[in-house]
């Protein structure tokens, strides 16, 4: 069911409930008023008849009937019956026939109650006790209120027709106004439906920019900006990854084809195999880096975490890097400002944190052309800071904004080995641990990279 239809029905149900309650109240009050007013007229008729018949000596039963027959009364088919209290005998009956059946039970109730109301079929009646000095009489007056009942039925019919008409009108107007109110949402849906992967630059109309629908459009546009940026990064990633994978594969293929063109001596085959091995290692390194980036995209809560001593991890990384690259010159400085009773640890994934040290040190050494690289570990009150300084080729200021993009490489780094993944991977891992990374670089002078890691995240 559409929101517009549901809102209209809910509004009609609310209005209908109010109208039903109001109609029931009106009908109940009207019915009660008719009953009280008719009872009051019966009481007056009963008392007046009793007074004339009992208090006025000149009036007997026959004269009283003549008076009743000639006197205009608003009561239809009225009948008055008077009983002697002690003898229980009927001393007067108006009319030729008795329409009201007076039982012993009714007589007994009239003697013990000053006044009570009852009904027999369509006739409504009242019984009361009339006293004249020492004499007491029981008087019953009854009549049919066809006029009052007819008016009450007409009122019920009018209320029902008004109720149905009001509910119908409420549904129609509710549909109209809900359609008008939700039209901006329909426009947003129409605009969103036209946005595809090929036109992510398109935006939704934000309307007046202040109401709820405008805020929805603004939020959706902000999401589109993030999606567009993610698509651009993905396209760039796929393009660069394809290029980086194609280069070693093309080299391997061409070398094999050349080697198979003619028979060669063992030394030439050995040379080809060594070259193929370098390309295979480069391809393996690239694949490993891509896998590490995928791992860094995970939620930190899905990874195995533990307290990690960064100083031990840094020294371990230094040993491993120097073992693979004896030509690297790495200086380690650890500045421990923490409380002696508190171990300087970071709560995180040890393997991912180790990748930060490995990539920082390897990048710095790779672009320093044999110059010393300094790695400094500091423990601040709220976080650990890893600083790596080199005296290498540096990065130009106009390219520093893009160096964290996967596979992006600065112009002066093209001739150096690598794939442009290291800094992107470091940033992702730092962010995953609630940290951040900054870079300060001057072209042809060197680069300083700082990674901030909070102790708990």
MIFITI-756127 format. One record per residue (C-alpha): x, y, z; residue number from 1. Coordinates in nm, 2 decimals, always signed. Example, Ala and Ser with C-alpha at 12.3 -4.5 7.8 and 13.67 -1.06 7.14 Angstrom:
<rs>
X_Y_Z_seq
+1.23_-0.45_+0.78_1;
+1.37_-0.11_+0.71_2;
</rs>
This chain:
<rs>
X_Y_Z_seq
+0.00_+0.00_+0.00_1;
+0.13_+0.34_-0.09_2;
+0.21_+0.60_+0.18_3;
-0.04_+0.84_+0.02_4;
-0.33_+0.58_+0.05_5;
-0.23_+0.47_+0.39_6;
-0.21_+0.83_+0.52_7;
-0.56_+0.90_+0.37_8;
-0.71_+0.59_+0.53_9;
-0.55_+0.66_+0.86_10;
-0.68_+1.02_+0.85_11;
-1.03_+0.90_+0.75_12;
-1.02_+0.65_+1.03_13;
-0.93_+0.92_+1.28_14;
-1.19_+1.16_+1.16_15;
-1.45_+0.88_+1.13_16;
-1.38_+0.77_+1.49_17;
-1.43_+1.13_+1.61_18;
-1.75_+1.17_+1.41_19;
-1.88_+0.84_+1.53_20;
-1.81_+0.93_+1.89_21;
-1.97_+1.27_+1.84_22;
-2.28_+1.12_+1.67_23;
-2.33_+0.86_+1.94_24;
-2.30_+1.13_+2.20_25;
-2.56_+1.35_+2.02_26;
-2.80_+1.06_+1.97_27;
-2.76_+0.94_+2.33_28;
-2.82_+1.30_+2.47_29;
-3.12_+1.34_+2.23_30;
-3.27_+1.01_+2.33_31;
-3.23_+1.08_+2.70_32;
-3.38_+1.43_+2.66_33;
-3.69_+1.28_+2.47_34;
-3.74_+1.03_+2.75_35;
-3.71_+1.29_+3.03_36;
-3.94_+1.53_+2.85_37;
-4.20_+1.27_+2.77_38;
-4.19_+1.14_+3.13_39;
-4.24_+1.49_+3.26_40;
-4.55_+1.53_+3.04_41;
-4.69_+1.20_+3.17_42;
-4.62_+1.32_+3.53_43;
-4.81_+1.64_+3.47_44;
-5.10_+1.46_+3.31_45;
-5.12_+1.21_+3.60_46;
-5.11_+1.48_+3.87_47;
-5.35_+1.71_+3.69_48;
-5.60_+1.43_+3.65_49;
-5.57_+1.32_+4.01_50;
-5.62_+1.67_+4.14_51;
-5.93_+1.73_+3.93_52;
-6.08_+1.40_+4.01_53;
-6.00_+1.38_+4.38_54;
-5.96_+1.74_+4.50_55;
-6.26_+1.89_+4.31_56;
-6.59_+1.74_+4.45_57;
-6.80_+1.86_+4.16_58;
-6.60_+1.64_+3.91_59;
-6.70_+1.28_+3.89_60;
-6.57_+1.00_+3.66_61;
-6.80_+1.08_+3.37_62;
-6.73_+1.45_+3.38_63;
-6.36_+1.37_+3.40_64;
-6.38_+1.16_+3.09_65;
-6.56_+1.43_+2.91_66;
-6.29_+1.68_+3.01_67;
-6.02_+1.44_+2.89_68;
-6.19_+1.38_+2.56_69;
-6.24_+1.75_+2.49_70;
-5.91_+1.88_+2.62_71;
-5.63_+1.89_+2.36_72;
-5.33_+1.70_+2.47_73;
-4.99_+1.66_+2.31_74;
-4.97_+1.31_+2.44_75;
-5.09_+1.05_+2.19_76;
-5.32_+0.77_+2.30_77;
-5.29_+0.89_+2.66_78;
-5.44_+0.69_+2.94_79;
-5.47_+0.76_+3.32_80;
-5.57_+0.50_+3.57_81;
-5.63_+0.58_+3.94_82;
-5.64_+0.32_+4.22_83;
-5.74_+0.35_+4.58_84;
-5.44_+0.29_+4.79_85;
-5.60_+0.07_+5.06_86;
-5.88_-0.09_+4.87_87;
-5.66_-0.14_+4.57_88;
-5.97_-0.08_+4.36_89;
-5.97_+0.10_+4.03_90;
-6.16_+0.43_+4.08_91;
-6.09_+0.59_+3.74_92;
-5.98_+0.49_+3.39_93;
-5.96_+0.75_+3.11_94;
-6.07_+0.63_+2.77_95;
-6.30_+0.35_+2.67_96;
-6.04_+0.07_+2.66_97;
-5.75_+0.00_+2.88_98;
-5.42_+0.01_+2.69_99;
-5.20_-0.03_+3.00_100;
-5.21_-0.36_+3.20_101;
-5.16_-0.28_+3.57_102;
-5.04_-0.59_+3.76_103;
-5.02_-0.65_+4.13_104;
-4.65_-0.61_+4.11_105;
-4.68_-0.27_+3.96_106;
-4.93_-0.17_+4.23_107;
-4.70_-0.29_+4.50_108;
-4.41_-0.10_+4.35_109;
-4.62_+0.22_+4.33_110;
-4.71_+0.19_+4.70_111;
-4.35_+0.16_+4.81_112;
-4.20_+0.40_+4.56_113;
-4.30_+0.76_+4.53_114;
-4.25_+0.75_+4.15_115;
-4.11_+0.51_+3.89_116;
-4.11_+0.48_+3.51_117;
-4.17_+0.17_+3.30_118;
-4.29_+0.07_+2.95_119;
-4.51_-0.19_+2.80_120;
-4.46_-0.25_+2.42_121;
-4.47_+0.09_+2.25_122;
-4.64_+0.25_+2.56_123;
-4.43_+0.44_+2.80_124;
-4.58_+0.48_+3.15_125;
-4.52_+0.64_+3.49_126;
-4.65_+0.53_+3.83_127;
-4.67_+0.76_+4.13_128;
-4.83_+0.80_+4.47_129;
-5.08_+1.09_+4.51_130;
-5.18_+1.21_+4.86_131;
-5.49_+1.41_+4.96_132;
-5.48_+1.46_+5.33_133;
-5.53_+1.12_+5.48_134;
-5.63_+0.98_+5.15_135;
-5.38_+0.82_+4.93_136;
-5.41_+0.71_+4.57_137;
-5.19_+0.52_+4.31_138;
-5.19_+0.69_+3.97_139;
-5.07_+0.55_+3.64_140;
-5.03_+0.75_+3.32_141;
-4.93_+0.60_+2.99_142;
-4.90_+0.71_+2.63_143;
-4.71_+0.64_+2.30_144;
-4.45_+0.89_+2.19_145;
-4.46_+0.83_+1.81_146;
-4.37_+1.19_+1.73_147;
-4.06_+1.18_+1.96_148;
-3.95_+0.84_+1.84_149;
-4.00_+0.95_+1.48_150;
-3.78_+1.26_+1.54_151;
-3.52_+1.04_+1.71_152;
-3.52_+0.80_+1.41_153;
-3.48_+1.10_+1.17_154;
-3.19_+1.23_+1.38_155;
-3.03_+0.88_+1.36_156;
-3.07_+0.88_+0.98_157;
-2.93_+1.23_+0.94_158;
-2.63_+1.13_+1.16_159;
-2.56_+0.82_+0.96_160;
-2.59_+0.99_+0.63_161;
-2.37_+1.28_+0.76_162;
-2.12_+1.03_+0.90_163;
-2.09_+0.83_+0.58_164;
-2.07_+1.15_+0.37_165;
-1.81_+1.30_+0.60_166;
-1.59_+0.99_+0.59_167;
-1.61_+0.97_+0.21_168;
-1.53_+1.34_+0.18_169;
-1.24_+1.29_+0.42_170;
-1.09_+1.01_+0.22_171;
-1.12_+1.21_-0.11_172;
-0.97_+1.53_+0.04_173;
-0.71_+1.32_+0.23_174;
-0.60_+1.16_-0.10_175;
-0.58_+1.50_-0.27_176;
-0.38_+1.67_+0.01_177;
-0.16_+1.37_+0.08_178;
-0.08_+1.37_-0.29_179;
+0.01_+1.73_-0.28_180;
+0.21_+1.69_+0.03_181;
+0.40_+1.39_-0.10_182;
+0.46_+1.52_-0.45_183;
+0.81_+1.63_-0.37_184;
+0.89_+1.28_-0.26_185;
+0.75_+1.15_-0.59_186;
+0.98_+1.40_-0.77_187;
+1.28_+1.28_-0.57_188;
+1.20_+0.92_-0.65_189;
+1.17_+1.01_-1.02_190;
+1.50_+1.19_-1.02_191;
+1.67_+0.92_-0.82_192;
+1.54_+0.66_-1.07_193;
+1.72_+0.84_-1.35_194;
+2.06_+0.83_-1.18_195;
+2.28_+0.54_-1.30_196;
+2.65_+0.45_-1.28_197;
+2.70_+0.66_-1.60_198;
+2.56_+0.99_-1.46_199;
+2.65_+0.99_-1.09_200;
+2.73_+1.36_-1.12_201;
+2.35_+1.43_-1.14_202;
+2.19_+1.56_-0.82_203;
+1.85_+1.57_-0.68_204;
+1.65_+1.90_-0.65_205;
+1.68_+2.02_-0.29_206;
+1.36_+2.23_-0.30_207;
+1.34_+2.50_-0.04_208;
+1.63_+2.35_+0.15_209;
+1.46_+2.38_+0.49_210;
+1.18_+2.12_+0.53_211;
+1.21_+1.74_+0.59_212;
+1.19_+1.65_+0.22_213;
+1.46_+1.90_+0.14_214;
+1.69_+1.76_+0.41_215;
+1.62_+1.41_+0.26_216;
+1.73_+1.54_-0.08_217;
+2.04_+1.71_+0.07_218;
+2.13_+1.39_+0.25_219;
+2.08_+1.19_-0.07_220;
+2.30_+1.43_-0.26_221;
+2.57_+1.40_+0.00_222;
+2.55_+1.02_-0.04_223;
+2.58_+1.06_-0.42_224;
+2.89_+1.26_-0.37_225;
+3.04_+0.98_-0.16_226;
+2.93_+0.72_-0.41_227;
+3.06_+0.91_-0.70_228;
+3.40_+0.95_-0.53_229;
+3.40_+0.58_-0.45_230;
+3.32_+0.49_-0.81_231;
+3.60_+0.72_-0.93_232;
+3.85_+0.56_-0.69_233;
+3.73_+0.22_-0.79_234;
+3.77_+0.30_-1.16_235;
+4.11_+0.44_-1.10_236;
+4.20_+0.14_-0.88_237;
+4.09_-0.11_-1.15_238;
+4.26_+0.08_-1.42_239;
+4.59_+0.11_-1.23_240;
+4.57_-0.25_-1.10_241;
+4.51_-0.38_-1.45_242;
+4.81_-0.17_-1.58_243;
+5.04_-0.29_-1.29_244;
+4.94_-0.65_-1.35_245;
+4.97_-0.63_-1.72_246;
+5.33_-0.50_-1.71_247;
+5.50_-0.80_-1.54_248;
+5.27_-1.04_-1.73_249;
+5.36_-0.88_-2.06_250;
+5.73_-0.89_-1.97_251;
+5.71_-1.26_-1.87_252;
+5.52_-1.35_-2.19_253;
+5.76_-1.16_-2.42_254;
+6.07_-1.31_-2.25_255;
+5.93_-1.66_-2.29_256;
+5.84_-1.60_-2.65_257;
+6.19_-1.47_-2.73_258;
+6.35_-1.76_-2.55_259;
+6.15_-2.01_-2.75_260;
+6.25_-1.85_-3.09_261;
+6.57_-2.05_-3.11_262;
+6.78_-2.29_-2.91_263;
+7.00_-2.13_-2.64_264;
+7.29_-2.23_-2.42_265;
+7.23_-2.29_-2.04_266;
+7.37_-1.95_-1.94_267;
+7.12_-1.77_-2.16_268;
+6.83_-1.98_-2.03_269;
+6.95_-1.91_-1.68_270;
+6.95_-1.53_-1.75_271;
+6.60_-1.56_-1.89_272;
+6.48_-1.75_-1.58_273;
+6.63_-1.50_-1.34_274;
+6.46_-1.22_-1.52_275;
+6.13_-1.42_-1.51_276;
+6.19_-1.47_-1.14_277;
+6.22_-1.10_-1.08_278;
+5.89_-1.04_-1.27_279;
+5.72_-1.31_-1.08_280;
+5.83_-1.17_-0.75_281;
+5.71_-0.83_-0.85_282;
+5.37_-0.98_-0.95_283;
+5.36_-1.17_-0.62_284;
+5.44_-0.85_-0.43_285;
+5.16_-0.66_-0.61_286;
+4.91_-0.94_-0.54_287;
+5.01_-0.94_-0.17_288;
+4.96_-0.56_-0.15_289;
+4.62_-0.59_-0.31_290;
+4.52_-0.85_-0.05_291;
+4.65_-0.63_+0.23_292;
+4.44_-0.34_+0.11_293;
+4.13_-0.57_+0.11_294;
+4.22_-0.67_+0.46_295;
+4.25_-0.31_+0.57_296;
+3.90_-0.25_+0.45_297;
+3.76_-0.48_+0.71_298;
+3.59_-0.37_+1.03_299;
+3.84_-0.36_+1.32_300;
+3.60_-0.56_+1.53_301;
+3.62_-0.85_+1.28_302;
+4.00_-0.87_+1.32_303;
+4.20_-1.03_+1.59_304;
+4.31_-0.76_+1.83_305;
+4.55_-0.76_+2.12_306;
+4.78_-0.52_+2.31_307;
+5.08_-0.47_+2.08_308;
+5.42_-0.32_+2.20_309;
+5.52_-0.09_+1.91_310;
+5.88_-0.07_+2.02_311;
+5.93_-0.44_+1.99_312;
+5.74_-0.44_+1.66_313;
+5.96_-0.16_+1.52_314;
+6.28_-0.34_+1.61_315;
+6.15_-0.66_+1.47_316;
+6.06_-0.48_+1.14_317;
+6.41_-0.32_+1.12_318;
+6.57_-0.66_+1.15_319;
+6.36_-0.81_+0.88_320;
+6.40_-0.52_+0.64_321;
+6.78_-0.51_+0.68_322;
+6.79_-0.88_+0.63_323;
+6.62_-0.85_+0.29_324;
+6.80_-0.52_+0.20_325;
+7.15_-0.51_+0.35_326;
+7.21_-0.18_+0.16_327;
+6.95_+0.00_+0.37_328;
+7.07_+0.23_+0.66_329;
+6.80_+0.25_+0.93_330;
+6.83_+0.45_+1.25_331;
+6.58_+0.37_+1.53_332;
+6.50_+0.61_+1.81_333;
+6.24_+0.52_+2.08_334;
+6.13_+0.80_+2.32_335;
+5.93_+0.64_+2.60_336;
+5.75_+0.90_+2.80_337;
+5.49_+0.67_+2.96_338;
+5.45_+0.57_+3.32_339;
+5.69_+0.29_+3.42_340;
+5.40_+0.09_+3.56_341;
+5.21_+0.11_+3.24_342;
+5.33_-0.08_+2.93_343;
+5.33_+0.14_+2.61_344;
+5.10_-0.08_+2.40_345;
+4.84_-0.02_+2.13_346;
+4.53_-0.23_+2.11_347;
+4.51_-0.35_+1.75_348;
+4.60_-0.62_+1.49_349;
+4.97_-0.69_+1.51_350;
+5.01_-0.80_+1.14_351;
+4.84_-0.48_+1.01_352;
+5.04_-0.26_+1.25_353;
+5.36_-0.43_+1.13_354;
+5.27_-0.34_+0.77_355;
+5.27_+0.03_+0.87_356;
+5.64_+0.00_+0.99_357;
+5.74_-0.21_+0.69_358;
+5.59_+0.02_+0.43_359;
+5.71_+0.34_+0.59_360;
+6.07_+0.22_+0.63_361;
+6.08_+0.04_+0.29_362;
+5.94_+0.35_+0.11_363;
+6.18_+0.59_+0.29_364;
+6.49_+0.37_+0.21_365;
+6.38_+0.30_-0.15_366;
+6.37_+0.67_-0.24_367;
+6.67_+0.78_-0.03_368;
+6.94_+0.63_-0.26_369;
+7.14_+0.48_+0.02_370;
+7.11_+0.78_+0.26_371;
+7.03_+0.70_+0.62_372;
+6.66_+0.68_+0.72_373;
+6.55_+0.77_+1.07_374;
+6.25_+0.60_+1.24_375;
+6.13_+0.76_+1.57_376;
+5.87_+0.61_+1.80_377;
+5.72_+0.85_+2.06_378;
+5.46_+0.78_+2.33_379;
+5.24_+1.08_+2.39_380;
+4.98_+1.09_+2.67_381;
+4.69_+0.99_+2.44_382;
+4.86_+0.82_+2.14_383;
+5.18_+0.67_+2.00_384;
+5.35_+0.86_+1.71_385;
+5.56_+0.69_+1.45_386;
+5.78_+0.93_+1.25_387;
+5.99_+0.82_+0.96_388;
+6.23_+1.08_+0.80_389;
+6.43_+1.04_+0.48_390;
+6.66_+1.26_+0.27_391;
+6.53_+1.13_-0.06_392;
+6.37_+1.27_-0.37_393;
+6.07_+1.42_-0.19_394;
+5.72_+1.49_-0.33_395;
+5.61_+1.81_-0.50_396;
+5.34_+2.02_-0.32_397;
+5.08_+1.98_-0.60_398;
+5.10_+1.60_-0.58_399;
+5.09_+1.56_-0.21_400;
+4.70_+1.56_-0.21_401;
+4.69_+1.25_-0.43_402;
+4.96_+1.03_-0.28_403;
+4.71_+0.84_-0.06_404;
+4.52_+0.72_-0.37_405;
+4.59_+0.36_-0.45_406;
+4.84_+0.31_-0.74_407;
+4.91_+0.68_-0.76_408;
+5.28_+0.76_-0.81_409;
+5.45_+1.10_-0.82_410;
+5.63_+1.20_-1.13_411;
+5.98_+1.17_-0.98_412;
+5.90_+0.82_-0.85_413;
+5.82_+0.66_-1.19_414;
+6.18_+0.53_-1.23_415;
+6.19_+0.37_-0.89_416;
+6.05_+0.02_-0.82_417;
+5.70_+0.00_-0.66_418;
+5.33_+0.01_-0.73_419;
+5.20_+0.32_-0.54_420;
+5.01_+0.12_-0.28_421;
+5.22_+0.17_+0.04_422;
+5.09_+0.50_+0.16_423;
+4.73_+0.42_+0.07_424;
+4.76_+0.09_+0.27_425;
+4.92_+0.28_+0.57_426;
+4.63_+0.53_+0.57_427;
+4.37_+0.26_+0.57_428;
+4.53_+0.07_+0.85_429;
+4.58_+0.38_+1.06_430;
+4.21_+0.48_+1.01_431;
+4.10_+0.13_+1.09_432;
+4.28_+0.17_+1.43_433;
+4.13_+0.51_+1.49_434;
+4.45_+0.69_+1.40_435;
+4.57_+0.92_+1.12_436;
+4.86_+1.00_+0.90_437;
+5.03_+1.33_+0.80_438;
+5.31_+1.40_+0.55_439;
+5.55_+1.68_+0.51_440;
+5.77_+1.67_+0.20_441;
+6.00_+1.90_+0.00_442;
+6.10_+1.79_-0.35_443;
+6.47_+1.69_-0.37_444;
+6.51_+1.74_+0.01_445;
+6.32_+1.46_+0.18_446;
+6.00_+1.35_+0.34_447;
+5.87_+1.32_+0.69_448;
+5.57_+1.09_+0.75_449;
+5.39_+1.07_+1.09_450;
+5.14_+0.81_+1.19_451;
+4.93_+0.87_+1.51_452;
+4.78_+0.56_+1.68_453;
+4.56_+0.59_+1.99_454;
+4.63_+0.34_+2.27_455;
+4.28_+0.21_+2.27_456;
+4.02_+0.21_+1.99_457;
</rs>
